[in-house]
Amino acid sequence: MKFKNVIKIVIYVAIVALITYFALFGLTIKGRNIIKSAKEINTGLDISGGVTITYQAIAEEGKEITEYDLKKSVEVIENRLYSKNIFDYIVRYDLATNQITVEVPRDKSDTTNDPITAVEGLDKTAKIEFRDPDSNVLLSGDDIASAKYSNSATDSTGFANPHVELTFSDEGAKKFSEATANLIGKTISIYLDDTLITSPVVSQQINSNTAIITMGSESNKEKEEQARQYAMLIDSGALPFSLEVINKEYIDPYIGQQALEISIKAGIVALILICLIMLVVYRVPGLVASISLIAYIALNILIISNTNISLTLPGIAGLILSIGMAVDANVIIYERLKEELKQNVNYKKAFERSFKNAMTAIVDGNVTTFTVAILLYIVGIGFVKGFGIVLALGVLLSLLTAVVLTKYLLKEFMPLCDKHTFLFGVKKEVKEND
């Protein structure tokens, strides 16, 4: 029976070791990056540096810029940043000056070392129109429900052809059907910000609620870049006014990188100290807690690096705080276990009671912290959001590792050490009460 316990322990430890390896080094198969490593974690503006750009809103002649217009513009810009897979950003407006400020972190994959490329296209008006040969507007932005990039074939050759797929609203589909019925043999021109994109000839009435925009560039790479840009601009919606860049500042990553290096070193030292203290105070349960803690950190790294979550300095603080929560859960369980063993309770009963009695306090504490973390993410901006999402993720993972993994591991260790309560942090051995 004890041999089976040893085998299970070895399997659990091997799984934790494998997860830790993937977290640190990732997984690449035949040149394809399957799992990203810790080195590939996206970092925020305060760590990696980036760009701060200020736009001046310019209204059309005879029109005024309202607060509603500025809020809509912020929403459009945020949608465009989201389409670019940029999640750690700050976008704010100033009603007094009609200015919009955007802060975006530098992309590690940007080999040009120019973070301004991350904000390209944010100031485009993105006003799309379908026009007849006499320049009459047939459809406009309100008639389009969505736009997305596609690389599927658009003709009988079967070759991939980068393009934009448009989906019309119900009203837009009706207008498009009527327009194609009246313009057979003529062109429908598609304009984006008054720039002609394409002018296909209508061969028959089209009753579909979709249409495509093909690219006019020569190389396939240029077509792809152009199609992705157009899809992002059209899908995010049109700005209610034009934007002019009035200020552009680069943020040096030097100080942030220094802070990151110090934080990593401090985290490693803290992890070693926590493991040593747990081993000295709780012995075998301390070893189990250390294994669970390593699994917890590895899972955090894996999820953060593979989900495009940008890690900021406040986010690192949230991660460290959740590590404390994970250890705190183990301490509560182990203190309960020691109390049961001191009262000569059978190790099986002591194990069951310690987890059962500790769960209420553990769940209450974690639910409270998780609720606060979610609220910070919802109502916060910029770095506060980063802190909230990392803390929320940490709380969920700490419950998984500190309760589930710890429980299974400790359950296999208990029969191996049942005659030696010293190994569970009890000062002297006591006789079991069957």
LUMMARTI-206509 format. One record per residue: x, y, z of N, C-alpha, C in turn. Coordinates in steps of 0.05 Angstrom, whole numbers, padded with zeros to 5 digits, always signed. Layout:
XYZXYZXYZ/...
//
This chain:
+00017-00024+00000+00000+00000+00000+00017+00025+00000/+00039+00025+00016+00056+00049+00018+00072+00052-00008/+00077+00030-00022+00091+00032-00048+00074+00048-00068/+00047+00043-00067+00029+00058-00085+00029+00088-00078/+00031+00094-00052+00033+00122-00044+00057+00135-00055/+00080+00121-00054+00105+00132-00065+00103+00137-00095/+00091+00118-00109+00087+00121-00138+00071+00146-00145/+00049+00150-00130+00031+00173-00135+00046+00199-00129/+00062+00199-00107+00077+00223-00101+00096+00230-00123/+00110+00209-00133+00129+00214-00155+00115+00225-00180/+00091+00215-00186+00076+00224-00209+00068+00253-00205/+00057+00260-00181+00050+00288-00176+00073+00307-00179/+00096+00299-00167+00120+00316-00168+00130+00319-00197/+00128+00297-00212+00137+00298-00240+00119+00317-00257/+00093+00317-00251+00075+00335-00265+00082+00364-00259/+00087+00370-00233+00095+00397-00225+00121+00405-00238/+00140+00386-00240+00166+00392-00252+00162+00398-00282/+00144+00384-00295+00139+00388-00324+00126+00415-00328/+00107+00422-00311+00094+00448-00314+00114+00471-00309/+00132+00467-00290+00152+00487-00284+00171+00490-00307/+00179+00468-00320+00197+00469-00343+00184+00485-00366/+00158+00479-00372+00144+00493-00393+00142+00523-00387/+00138+00530-00361+00135+00558-00353+00161+00573-00357/+00184+00560-00352+00210+00573-00354+00221+00573-00382/+00216+00551-00397+00230+00549-00423+00210+00546-00447/+00184+00543-00441+00165+00541-00463+00167+00514-00477/+00153+00512-00500+00154+00488-00516+00153+00496-00546/+00173+00488-00560+00175+00493-00589+00178+00467-00604/+00160+00462-00623+00161+00438-00639+00164+00445-00668/+00185+00436-00681+00191+00441-00709+00189+00471-00716/+00201+00487-00698+00202+00516-00703+00176+00531-00695/+00156+00516-00687+00130+00528-00680+00129+00531-00649/+00123+00555-00640+00122+00561-00612+00095+00552-00601/+00094+00528-00588+00069+00518-00578+00062+00530-00551/+00081+00532-00533+00077+00544-00506+00098+00566-00502/+00089+00590-00496+00108+00612-00491+00121+00609-00464/+00145+00618-00461+00160+00617-00436+00158+00643-00421/+00170+00643-00397+00170+00667-00380+00183+00691-00393/+00202+00686-00411+00216+00708-00424+00198+00722-00444/+00176+00709-00452+00158+00721-00472+00133+00734-00461/+00133+00738-00435+00111+00752-00422+00110+00781-00431/+00086+00790-00439+00082+00818-00446+00085+00836-00421/+00099+00857-00424+00103+00875-00401+00090+00902-00407/+00082+00916-00387+00067+00941-00390+00085+00965-00394/+00073+00987-00396+00087+01012-00402+00108+01019-00382/+00102+01013-00356+00121+01020-00335+00146+01002-00335/+00145+00979-00349+00168+00961-00350+00183+00963-00377/+00167+00960-00398+00180+00958-00425+00183+00985-00438/+00172+01006-00427+00172+01032-00440+00151+01032-00462/+00150+01053-00477+00129+01055-00497+00126+01084-00507/+00102+01091-00513+00097+01118-00524+00072+01130-00512/+00073+01156-00508+00050+01172-00500+00045+01192-00522/+00020+01192-00533+00014+01209-00555-00012+01224-00549/-00011+01250-00555-00035+01267-00550-00047+01277-00576/-00073+01273-00579-00087+01281-00603-00105+01305-00597/-00106+01323-00616-00125+01345-00614-00149+01339-00632/-00173+01340-00620-00197+01334-00636-00204+01359-00652/-00210+01356-00677-00217+01378-00695-00244+01372-00707/-00263+01389-00701-00290+01385-00711-00294+01397-00739/-00314+01387-00753-00321+01398-00779-00331+01427-00775/-00329+01442-00796-00338+01470-00795-00368+01472-00787/-00373+01488-00767-00401+01492-00758-00410+01472-00738/-00393+01454-00729-00400+01434-00709-00384+01437-00684/-00395+01429-00662-00381+01430-00636-00375+01402-00627/-00354+01399-00611-00346+01374-00600-00358+01371-00572/-00374+01351-00569-00387+01347-00543-00373+01325-00527/-00380+01323-00501-00368+01302-00485-00375+01275-00495/-00399+01272-00506-00408+01247-00517-00389+01239-00540/-00382+01258-00557-00364+01253-00580-00337+01243-00570/-00327+01256-00549-00301+01248-00537-00302+01220-00526/-00324+01214-00511-00327+01187-00500-00328+01166-00522/-00343+01172-00543-00345+01154-00566-00318+01149-00579/-00302+01171-00581-00276+01169-00593-00258+01151-00576/-00259+01154-00549-00243+01137-00531-00251+01108-00535/-00277+01103-00538-00286+01075-00542-00276+01064-00568/-00276+01080-00590-00266+01071-00616-00236+01065-00614/-00221+01083-00601-00192+01079-00599-00186+01054-00582/-00201+01050-00561-00197+01025-00545-00203+01000-00561/-00224+01001-00578-00230+00978-00595-00207+00973-00615/-00195+00994-00625-00173+00991-00644-00148+00979-00630/-00143+00988-00605-00121+00977-00590-00126+00948-00584/-00151+00941-00577-00158+00913-00572-00154+00896-00597/-00161+00907-00620-00157+00892-00646-00128+00888-00651/-00111+00905-00641-00082+00901-00644-00069+00883-00623/-00087+00871-00606-00078+00853-00584-00062+00869-00563/-00069+00894-00560-00057+00911-00539-00078+00915-00517/-00073+00905-00493-00092+00905-00472-00084+00924-00448/-00059+00929-00446-00049+00946-00425-00045+00974-00436/-00065+00991-00434-00063+01018-00445-00078+01037-00427/-00074+01062-00432-00089+01083-00418-00099+01103-00440/-00125+01107-00441-00137+01126-00460-00155+01145-00443/-00149+01170-00444-00166+01189-00429-00169+01215-00446/-00190+01230-00439-00196+01254-00454-00198+01278-00435/-00194+01302-00446-00197+01327-00431-00218+01344-00445/-00240+01347-00432-00262+01362-00444-00255+01392-00448/-00239+01403-00430-00232+01431-00432-00216+01438-00456/-00198+01419-00464-00181+01424-00487-00188+01408-00512/-00208+01389-00509-00215+01371-00531-00191+01355-00540/-00176+01345-00521-00153+01329-00527-00156+01300-00517/-00144+01281-00531-00145+01253-00523-00116+01243-00520/-00110+01232-00497-00083+01221-00493-00083+01191-00492/-00064+01179-00506-00062+01150-00507-00034+01141-00498/-00033+01122-00480-00007+01111-00471-00007+01081-00477/+00013+01073-00492+00015+01045-00501+00043+01034-00496/+00045+01010-00485+00072+00998-00480+00085+00989-00505/+00111+00987-00505+00126+00978-00528+00123+00948-00532/+00120+00940-00558+00117+00912-00565+00145+00900-00567/+00149+00878-00552+00175+00864-00552+00182+00854-00580/+00162+00846-00595+00167+00834-00622+00172+00855-00643/+00171+00881-00635+00176+00902-00654+00206+00906-00659/+00216+00894-00680+00245+00895-00685+00254+00922-00695/+00235+00940-00701+00243+00967-00710+00250+00984-00686/+00244+00974-00662+00249+00990-00638+00235+01017-00638/+00214+01018-00653+00198+01043-00654+00170+01038-00644/+00165+01045-00618+00138+01039-00607+00116+01055-00619/+00122+01075-00636+00101+01091-00648+00085+01074-00668/+00096+01051-00677+00082+01033-00695+00057+01021-00682/+00057+01020-00655+00034+01008-00641+00009+01026-00642/+00013+01052-00647-00010+01070-00648-00017+01079-00676/-00005+01066-00696-00012+01073-00723-00041+01066-00729/-00055+01084-00741-00083+01078-00748-00103+01087-00728/-00094+01094-00703-00113+01101-00682-00127+01127-00689/-00114+01145-00705-00125+01171-00710-00140+01172-00737/-00143+01149-00750-00158+01148-00775-00188+01151-00769/-00201+01168-00786-00230+01172-00782-00246+01146-00787/-00237+01130-00807-00249+01105-00814-00278+01108-00822/-00283+01128-00839-00310+01132-00850-00312+01117-00876/-00328+01096-00876-00331+01079-00900-00357+01085-00914/-00355+01086-00941-00379+01092-00957-00379+01075-00983/-00402+01066-00991-00406+01053-01017-00419+01075-01035/-00407+01080-01058-00417+01101-01075-00423+01091-01104/-00442+01103-01117-00448+01096-01145-00430+01113-01163/-00431+01109-01190-00413+01124-01208-00416+01154-01207/-00439+01163-01196-00444+01192-01194-00436+01203-01166/-00422+01186-01151-00413+01193-01123-00435+01196-01103/-00459+01185-01109-00480+01185-01089-00474+01163-01069/-00478+01168-01043-00473+01149-01022-00496+01128-01021/-00489+01103-01024-00508+01081-01023-00510+01069-00996/-00487+01064-00984-00485+01052-00957-00463+01067-00942/-00466+01068-00915-00445+01080-00899-00439+01063-00875/-00423+01073-00857-00414+01058-00834-00436+01045-00817/-00459+01059-00813-00481+01049-00797-00494+01024-00809/-00489+01020-00835-00501+00997-00849-00484+00972-00847/-00460+00974-00834-00442+00951-00832-00441+00942-00803/-00448+00916-00800-00449+00904-00773-00421+00896-00763/-00404+00886-00781-00378+00877-00772-00359+00875-00796/-00333+00875-00791-00313+00872-00812-00291+00855-00800/-00281+00835-00815-00260+00818-00805-00240+00811-00828/-00216+00805-00820-00195+00798-00839-00199+00768-00847/-00194+00762-00873-00196+00734-00882-00174+00729-00902/-00165+00704-00903-00143+00697-00921-00152+00675-00940/-00178+00671-00942-00189+00649-00959-00188+00658-00988/-00192+00638-01006-00192+00644-01035-00216+00660-01043/-00213+00678-01062-00235+00695-01071-00243+00690-01100/-00228+00671-01113-00235+00664-01141-00231+00634-01145/-00233+00626-01170-00233+00597-01176-00205+00585-01175/-00184+00602-01172-00157+00591-01171-00152+00576-01146/-00166+00583-01125-00162+00569-01099-00139+00579-01082/-00125+00600-01093-00102+00610-01078-00112+00630-01056/-00097+00630-01034-00104+00649-01012-00102+00677-01021/-00121+00693-01013-00122+00722-01022-00131+00739-00998/-00113+00753-00985-00121+00770-00962-00142+00790-00970/-00163+00792-00954-00185+00811-00960-00200+00817-00934/-00219+00835-00937-00236+00842-00914-00265+00831-00920/-00276+00817-00900-00303+00808-00903-00322+00826-00887/-00341+00838-00901-00360+00856-00889-00387+00841-00884/-00399+00846-00861-00426+00836-00856-00444+00859-00852/-00466+00861-00868-00484+00883-00866-00505+00879-00844/-00515+00901-00835-00538+00900-00817-00563+00893-00834/-00585+00889-00821-00610+00882-00837-00616+00904-00857/-00615+00929-00847-00621+00952-00864-00599+00954-00886/-00574+00949-00879-00553+00951-00898-00555+00930-00920/-00564+00906-00912-00568+00884-00932-00589+00892-00953/-00610+00905-00943-00632+00914-00962-00621+00935-00981/-00606+00954-00970-00594+00975-00987-00575+00964-01008/-00559+00945-00999-00539+00933-01017-00553+00917-01040/-00575+00903-01033-00590+00888-01053-00602+00907-01073/-00614+00929-01064-00626+00948-01082-00605+00962-01100/-00582+00968-01088-00561+00982-01103-00550+00964-01125/-00545+00938-01119-00534+00920-01139-00555+00914-01161/-00580+00915-01154-00601+00911-01174-00602+00934-01194/-00597+00958-01185-00599+00982-01202-00573+00988-01217/-00551+00975-01209-00524+00982-01220-00511+00959-01235/-00528+00941-01245-00516+00918-01261-00501+00929-01285/-00476+00920-01288-00459+00930-01310-00444+00955-01303/-00449+00966-01279-00435+00991-01270-00419+00984-01245/-00404+01004-01236-00387+01000-01213-00399+01010-01187/-00392+00997-01165-00397+01007-01138-00370+01012-01125/-00365+01037-01119-00338+01044-01108-00340+01044-01077/-00319+01033-01065-00317+01032-01036-00295+01051-01027/-00303+01070-01010-00284+01091-01001-00280+01088-00970/-00255+01092-00962-00249+01093-00933-00235+01120-00928/-00248+01137-00913-00237+01164-00908-00232+01179-00934/-00252+01177-00953-00251+01190-00979-00229+01180-00997/-00217+01157-00990-00196+01145-01006-00208+01120-01020/-00206+01119-01046-00218+01097-01061-00202+01071-01055/-00217+01050-01046-00204+01024-01041-00207+01006-01065/-00231+01003-01074-00237+00985-01097-00263+00993-01111/-00265+00986-01136-00289+00993-01152-00298+00968-01168/-00310+00949-01156-00318+00925-01170-00342+00931-01188/-00344+00916-01211-00367+00918-01229-00388+00899-01220/-00413+00909-01219-00436+00892-01210-00445+00876-01234/-00444+00849-01231-00453+00832-01253-00482+00822-01249/-00491+00822-01225-00518+00813-01219-00527+00824-01192/-00553+00822-01186-00563+00831-01160-00552+00812-01139/-00543+00824-01117-00532+00808-01095-00551+00811-01071/-00562+00788-01062-00581+00789-01039-00567+00779-01014/-00541+00776-01014-00527+00767-00990-00524+00790-00970/-00520+00783-00945-00515+00803-00925-00485+00807-00920/-00468+00796-00939-00439+00799-00936-00428+00809-00962/-00404+00821-00960-00389+00830-00984-00359+00829-00976/-00342+00830-00996-00314+00830-00991-00300+00854-01004/-00278+00862-00991-00262+00883-01002-00235+00871-01008/-00227+00870-01034-00201+00859-01042-00181+00882-01042/-00156+00874-01038-00134+00894-01036-00121+00898-01063/-00111+00922-01067-00098+00928-01093-00068+00926-01092/-00056+00920-01069-00027+00919-01067-00016+00895-01083/+00010+00896-01090+00021+00876-01107+00029+00851-01091/+00045+00854-01071+00055+00831-01056+00034+00821-01036/+00036+00794-01030+00017+00782-01012+00019+00794-00984/+00044+00800-00976+00049+00811-00949+00036+00838-00947/+00039+00855-00968+00026+00881-00967-00004+00879-00966/-00015+00860-00982-00044+00856-00981-00053+00848-00953/-00038+00830-00940-00046+00822-00913-00046+00845-00894/-00024+00861-00894-00022+00883-00875-00045+00903-00881/-00050+00908-00906-00071+00928-00913-00099+00917-00905/-00104+00892-00910-00130+00880-00903-00135+00880-00873/-00114+00873-00858-00116+00873-00829-00122+00901-00818/-00108+00921-00830-00112+00949-00821-00140+00958-00828/-00150+00952-00852-00177+00961-00859-00198+00947-00842/-00194+00921-00837-00214+00907-00820-00215+00918-00792/-00192+00925-00781-00191+00937-00754-00205+00964-00754/-00199+00981-00774-00211+01007-00774-00241+01007-00778/-00250+00990-00797-00279+00989-00802-00294+00977-00779/-00283+00956-00767-00297+00942-00746-00299+00958-00720/-00279+00975-00716-00278+00991-00691-00297+01014-00692/-00307+01021-00716-00325+01044-00718-00310+01069-00727/-00326+01089-00735-00314+01114-00745-00312+01134-00722/-00291+01150-00723-00289+01172-00704-00308+01195-00713/-00319+01209-00693-00338+01231-00700-00324+01256-00709/-00298+01257-00708-00282+01280-00717-00254+01271-00723/-00239+01288-00736-00211+01282-00742-00193+01287-00719/-00171+01273-00718-00151+01276-00696-00124+01285-00708/-00112+01304-00694-00085+01313-00703-00065+01309-00680/-00043+01297-00686-00022+01292-00666-00009+01318-00659/-00010+01325-00633+00003+01350-00624+00026+01345-00605/+00029+01321-00595+00051+01315-00577+00057+01285-00578/+00082+01278-00578+00090+01250-00579+00115+01246-00561/+00113+01228-00542+00135+01224-00524+00142+01194-00521/+00168+01188-00522+00176+01161-00518+00183+01157-00489/+00176+01134-00478+00182+01128-00450+00205+01108-00449/+00227+01115-00436+00251+01097-00435+00245+01073-00416/+00251+01049-00425+00245+01025-00408+00267+01020-00388/+00288+01036-00387+00311+01030-00370+00303+01027-00340/+00289+01047-00330+00282+01046-00301+00263+01023-00295/+00243+01019-00313+00225+00997-00310+00238+00970-00310/+00258+00967-00328+00273+00941-00330+00289+00936-00304/+00300+00958-00293+00314+00955-00268+00296+00946-00246/+00272+00958-00245+00252+00951-00224+00243+00922-00228/+00240+00914-00253+00232+00886-00258+00253+00866-00248/+00278+00872-00254+00300+00854-00246+00301+00852-00215/+00298+00875-00202+00298+00875-00173+00275+00859-00162/+00251+00863-00174+00227+00848-00165+00231+00818-00168/+00243+00810-00191+00247+00781-00195+00267+00770-00175/+00288+00784-00169+00307+00775-00149+00294+00773-00122/+00279+00794-00115+00265+00794-00089+00245+00771-00087/+00232+00765-00109+00212+00743-00110+00226+00716-00105/+00249+00712-00118+00264+00687-00115+00273+00684-00086/+00284+00705-00075+00293+00704-00047+00269+00698-00028/+00247+00712-00033+00223+00708-00016+00213+00679-00018/+00213+00668-00043+00204+00640-00047+00222+00621-00031/+00248+00625-00032+00267+00607-00018+00262+00609+00012/+00259+00634+00022+00255+00637+00051+00228+00625+00060/+00207+00628+00044+00181+00617+00051+00183+00586+00052/+00196+00574+00033+00199+00545+00032+00215+00535+00056/+00237+00549+00063+00253+00541+00086+00237+00543+00112/+00222+00565+00115+00206+00568+00140+00185+00547+00142/+00171+00541+00119+00151+00520+00119+00163+00493+00126/+00187+00487+00116+00200+00461+00121+00207+00459+00151/+00218+00481+00162+00227+00480+00190+00203+00478+00209/+00182+00493+00204+00159+00493+00222+00141+00469+00218/+00136+00460+00193+00116+00439+00188+00127+00413+00177/+00153+00412+00172+00167+00388+00162+00154+00377+00136/+00142+00354+00137+00131+00341+00113+00109+00359+00100/+00089+00368+00116+00070+00386+00104+00083+00411+00091/+00105+00420+00103+00119+00443+00092+00131+00437+00065/+00141+00411+00062+00151+00403+00036+00128+00402+00015/+00105+00392+00023+00081+00392+00006+00074+00421-00002/+00074+00439+00017+00067+00467+00012+00087+00479-00008/+00112+00472-00005+00133+00483-00023+00128+00474-00052/+00122+00448-00055+00116+00437-00081+00092+00451-00093/+00071+00454-00077+00046+00468-00087+00052+00497-00094/+00069+00510-00079+00076+00538-00085+00091+00541-00111/+00109+00522-00116+00123+00522-00142+00104+00518-00165/+00085+00499-00161+00065+00494-00182+00048+00519-00186/+00041+00532-00165+00025+00557-00166+00039+00578-00183/+00064+00583-00177+00080+00604-00192+00083+00596-00221/+00088+00570-00226+00091+00561-00254+00065+00564-00270/+00042+00557-00258+00017+00560-00271+00011+00590-00277/+00018+00607-00258+00014+00636-00263+00030+00645-00287/+00055+00637-00288+00073+00645-00310+00062+00635-00337/+00053+00610-00337+00042+00598-00362+00018+00613-00372/-00001+00619-00354-00025+00633-00362-00020+00661-00371/-00003+00676-00356+00003+00704-00363+00018+00705-00390/+00037+00688-00394+00053+00689-00419+00037+00680-00443/+00017+00663-00440+00002+00652-00463-00025+00664-00467/-00032+00685-00452-00059+00697-00456-00057+00727-00462/-00034+00737-00468-00030+00765-00475-00036+00784-00452/-00036+00775-00428-00038+00793-00405-00012+00808-00401/-00014+00834-00400+00011+00850-00397+00017+00853-00367/+00041+00845-00360+00050+00846-00332+00062+00873-00326/+00051+00887-00307+00061+00913-00298+00073+00910-00270/+00086+00931-00261+00097+00930-00234+00075+00926-00213/+00052+00940-00215+00030+00934-00196+00020+00905-00200/+00021+00895-00224+00013+00867-00229+00031+00848-00214/+00058+00854-00214+00076+00837-00199+00070+00838-00169/+00062+00862-00160+00054+00865-00131+00029+00847-00126/+00010+00846-00145-00013+00829-00142-00006+00800-00142/+00014+00792-00158+00023+00764-00158+00036+00757-00132/+00053+00774-00121+00066+00769-00096+00045+00767-00073/+00025+00785-00074+00004+00784-00054-00011+00758-00055/-00017+00748-00079-00031+00723-00081-00014+00699-00072/+00012+00701-00074+00030+00681-00064+00027+00679-00033/+00025+00702-00021+00020+00703+00008-00007+00690+00015/-00027+00694-00002-00053+00682+00003-00051+00651+00001/-00035+00642-00018-00032+00613-00022-00018+00600+00002/+00002+00613+00012+00017+00603+00036-00001+00604+00060/-00017+00626+00062-00035+00630+00085-00055+00606+00087/-00065+00597+00064-00084+00575+00064-00070+00549+00075/-00045+00545+00067-00031+00521+00077-00026+00523+00107/-00020+00547+00117-00015+00550+00145-00040+00544+00161/-00063+00553+00152-00088+00548+00166-00094+00518+00167/-00089+00504+00145-00094+00475+00144-00075+00460+00162/-00049+00467+00161-00029+00453+00177-00032+00457+00207/-00040+00481+00215-00044+00486+00243-00067+00470+00254/-00088+00467+00237-00110+00449+00245-00101+00420+00247/-00084+00412+00229-00074+00385+00229-00057+00379+00254/-00040+00398+00262-00024+00395+00286-00041+00393+00311/-00062+00409+00312-00080+00408+00335-00094+00381+00337/-00102+00369+00315-00115+00343+00315-00095+00321+00324/-00071+00322+00313-00051+00302+00320-00042+00304+00350/-00042+00328+00361-00034+00331+00389-00055+00319+00407/-00080+00316+00397-00101+00304+00413-00104+00274+00409/-00082+00262+00398-00081+00233+00393-00102+00223+00374/-00110+00240+00355-00130+00232+00335-00116+00215+00313/-00129+00195+00304-00119+00178+00282-00112+00196+00258/-00090+00190+00244-00080+00208+00223-00101+00212+00200/-00117+00191+00195-00137+00194+00174-00158+00214+00182/-00167+00212+00207-00187+00230+00217-00176+00258+00220/-00151+00260+00229-00138+00286+00232-00136+00300+00205/-00129+00284+00184-00127+00295+00157-00154+00306+00147/-00175+00291+00150-00201+00299+00141-00212+00323+00156/-00208+00323+00183-00218+00345+00199-00203+00371+00194/-00177+00369+00190-00161+00393+00185-00170+00408+00160/-00175+00393+00139-00184+00406+00114-00213+00416+00116/-00230+00400+00129-00257+00407+00131-00261+00433+00148/-00247+00434+00171-00249+00457+00189-00235+00482+00178/-00215+00479+00161-00201+00502+00151-00214+00514+00126/-00231+00499+00112-00241+00508+00087-00258+00534+00089/-00273+00537+00111-00290+00560+00114-00274+00586+00114/-00253+00586+00131-00235+00610+00133-00221+00615+00106/-00212+00594+00093-00197+00597+00068-00215+00608+00046/-00239+00597+00043-00257+00606+00022-00266+00635+00027/-00273+00641+00052-00281+00669+00059-00260+00689+00051/-00235+00683+00059-00213+00702+00053-00208+00705+00023/-00209+00683+00009-00204+00684-00020-00227+00696-00036/-00251+00691-00028-00274+00703-00042-00274+00733-00038/-00267+00743-00014-00266+00772-00009-00244+00785-00027/-00221+00772-00027-00199+00783-00043-00206+00783-00073/-00218+00761-00082-00225+00758-00110-00245+00779-00118/-00265+00784-00101-00285+00805-00107-00272+00832-00110/-00254+00839-00092-00240+00865-00094-00224+00866-00120/-00210+00844-00127-00194+00844-00151-00211+00849-00176/-00234+00836-00177-00252+00839-00200-00262+00868-00202/-00269+00880-00179-00278+00908-00179-00256+00927-00188/-00231+00921-00180-00209+00938-00189-00205+00936-00219/-00209+00912-00230-00207+00908-00259-00229+00923-00274/-00253+00921-00263-00277+00933-00277-00276+00964-00276/-00271+00975-00253-00272+01004-00250-00245+01018-00253/-00224+01003-00252-00197+01015-00253-00189+01021-00282/-00167+01035-00285-00156+01041-00311-00126+01035-00310/-00115+01029-00334-00086+01026-00336-00074+01005-00317/-00055+01014-00301-00040+00996-00283-00058+00984-00262/-00079+00998-00254-00098+00986-00234-00111+00961-00245/-00119+00962-00271-00130+00939-00284-00111+00915-00283/-00085+00921-00289-00064+00900-00289-00062+00887-00261/-00063+00904-00240-00061+00894-00213-00085+00876-00207/-00109+00885-00215-00134+00870-00210-00135+00843-00223/-00128+00842-00249-00130+00817-00264-00109+00796-00254/-00085+00805-00248-00065+00787-00238-00072+00777-00210/-00083+00794-00193-00091+00786-00167-00114+00766-00168/-00134+00771-00185-00156+00753-00188-00147+00726-00198/-00130+00726-00218-00119+00700-00228-00104+00686-00206/-00088+00701-00191-00072+00688-00169-00090+00676-00148/-00112+00689-00141-00130+00678-00120-00142+00651-00130/-00151+00650-00155-00162+00626-00166-00142+00603-00166/-00118+00609-00175-00097+00588-00176-00088+00580-00148/-00088+00599-00129-00080+00592-00102-00099+00572-00089/-00125+00575-00096-00145+00556-00086-00140+00528-00098/-00133+00528-00124-00128+00503-00138-00103+00489-00126/-00081+00503-00122-00057+00490-00113-00056+00486-00083/-00065+00507-00068-00063+00505-00038-00083+00486-00026/-00105+00481-00040-00126+00463-00030-00126+00436-00044/-00129+00437-00071-00131+00412-00086-00104+00397-00087/-00083+00410-00097-00057+00396-00100-00046+00388-00072/-00048+00407-00054-00038+00402-00027-00053+00378-00014/-00078+00377-00018-00094+00356-00006-00087+00328-00017/-00084+00326-00044-00076+00301-00056-00048+00292-00048/-00030+00311-00048-00002+00304-00041+00000+00296-00012/-00012+00312+00006-00010+00306+00034-00024+00279+00041/-00045+00273+00027-00059+00248+00031-00041+00224+00026/-00023+00227+00006-00005+00205-00001+00019+00204+00019/+00026+00227+00031+00048+00227+00050+00040+00217+00077/+00015+00221+00085+00006+00214+00112+00012+00185+00120/+00005+00165+00103+00010+00137+00111+00040+00131+00114/+00057+00146+00100+00086+00141+00102+00098+00151+00128/+00084+00170+00140+00096+00183+00164+00077+00181+00189/+00058+00163+00188+00037+00162+00208+00048+00155+00236/+00071+00142+00238+00082+00135+00264+00101+00156+00275/+00106+00177+00260+00125+00198+00268+00112+00225+00266/+00098+00233+00287+00084+00259+00286+00104+00282+00286/+00129+00277+00293+00149+00298+00291+00151+00309+00263/+00146+00291+00243+00148+00299+00215+00125+00317+00207/+00106+00320+00224+00083+00338+00218+00084+00364+00235/+00107+00369+00248+00110+00393+00263+00102+00391+00292/+00093+00367+00301+00086+00363+00329+00112+00357+00344/+00117+00370+00366+00143+00369+00380+00150+00341+00390/+00131+00326+00399+00137+00299+00408+00116+00279+00398/+00124+00254+00395+00106+00235+00384+00084+00228+00404/+00060+00224+00395+00038+00217+00412+00026+00192+00402/+00014+00178+00420+00002+00152+00413-00026+00157+00400/-00030+00142+00379-00055+00146+00364-00079+00135+00379/-00101+00148+00376-00126+00139+00388-00144+00128+00366/-00145+00101+00364-00160+00089+00343-00190+00090+00350/
//
